[in-house]
Every structure is written in C-alpha cells, then in structure tokens.
Amino acid sequence: MSISDGEDPVTLVITTSNGNYFRNDIGQTTLTARLFKAGQEIDLYPPYDYIYQWADANDDTWKPPEDNSKTLI
C-alpha cells in the first residue's frame, strides 16, 4: 500500500458518533478517521498500516491514540 503511487488517492473521512454541535459546551462525541482508496475502506483493523495523530487546539499535550478514534468531552 502506498500513498504516493499516483494511481488512486487515499481519502480521509472523519465521522462523529454524536454530531458536531454542542450547546453550552456540553456534550461528548467520538471522532473516527476512516481511509478510503479506490472506493474501498482501508486500514480497518489493528495493527493499523497508518499512524493516526489527533491534536486539540486547546491542549498542547499529545497522547498517541490506541486506534483511529478520539473521544472528545
């Protein structure tokens, strides 16, 4: 699997478990990164072929995720 092979691009789609709007900063959702190549989802199960790094603009500490999801509270 290669991102730079030039044949089929890898497309990133981020899904949420509970929407993307919260009232009064109250709520929780899990973001999940999903990768597609040639219309097929790839990197579905551990061990993952890609590295997923999540960052929070309000938090300068970074912890490596265990998978392709990140829960926001």
Secondary structure, DSSP 4 states (H G I P E B T S, - for coil): --TTSSSS-EEEEEEESS-S--BTTB--EEEEEEEEETTEEE--SSSPSS-----BTTB------SSSEEEE-
